[in-house]
Amino acid sequence: MPTILITGSNRGLGLEWCRQYVQAGWRVLATCRFPAEAKALQQLKKENNALTLHRLDVTDHDQIHTLAKELADHPIDLLINNAGVYFEKYVRPDQTTDYGAWAHTFSVNSIGAMRVSRAFLDHLRRSQKRLIVAITSHMGSIAEIENPGSYFYRSSKAALNAAMKGFSLELKPLQIGVLLLHPGWVRTQMGGPDGLLSPQESVENMRNRVDTFTLADSGRFLRYDGHEIPW
Ligand code: NDP
């Protein structure tokens, strides 16, 4: 049975990745910071015994390595680094810059994905699909910056892109792929109610990118519909 591990799976896009892969017959290792509070995930688990729920804060090095050990027997075909924060949605740029919030944004959005990916490399190496996906954003594209603002988020996703691009080169000889995907503007807590896509549409599209992925695509920065985004 192919296996997927997803970070930040209690709501939004993470929850939708879980729903769709459970339905597709995969083993789903759903992770989130507070499993006891993750009501929608608990319900999904009740309905499907192929889903297991695990505690994981992507900024917590010890928690990540403990989980990697606990899951040592599970090859992981697909790792979705989905967890993310966008504090500036709530803090307007004209307010004093909260450098602590900026550092935390980096810790989750950039370093978190790298910490989790490195910890699960051995699980990936033992699988069939061998693919790491980083959910990034077109806002991480430096080429597309046309307005000021969103400094924490933009820089954290640009850093994620740079790190994952390099990582893709490191992992190619191990036959492990890395794909950077922009999900589109999606109606989640982060995207807000005016987003252009539902989580279902976004994840269905991103799954097509996953399904058609070959190692030749490793290190690419793609929109949900396959369009290449400039760095
Ligand atoms: P949501 O705000 O709905 O969900 C964010 C998820 O990340 C939550 O599950 C949250 O968990 C989790 N998370 C936050 N911090 C941590 C942490 N330290 N450890 C583990 N999990 C954490 O946003 P989306 O579903 O929209 O976002 C998913 C991804 O898609 C993000 O990486 C985002 O940047 C990206 N994206 C989204 C877009 C959109 O329009 N929605 C556009 C472009 C990119 P908790 O509930 O515990 O806080």
Boltz pocket constraint, residues with backbone or C-beta under 6 A from the ligand:
constraints:
  - pocket:
      binder: B
      contacts: [[A, 7], [A, 8], [A, 9], [A, 10], [A, 11], [A, 12], [A, 13], [A, 14], [A, 32], [A, 33], [A, 34], [A, 56], [A, 57], [A, 58], [A, 59], [A, 81], [A, 82], [A, 83], [A, 84], [A, 85], [A, 108], [A, 135], [A, 136], [A, 137], [A, 138], [A, 182], [A, 183], [A, 184], [A, 185], [A, 186], [A, 187], [A, 188], [A, 189], [A, 190], [A, 191], [A, 192], [A, 195]]
      max_distance: 6.0
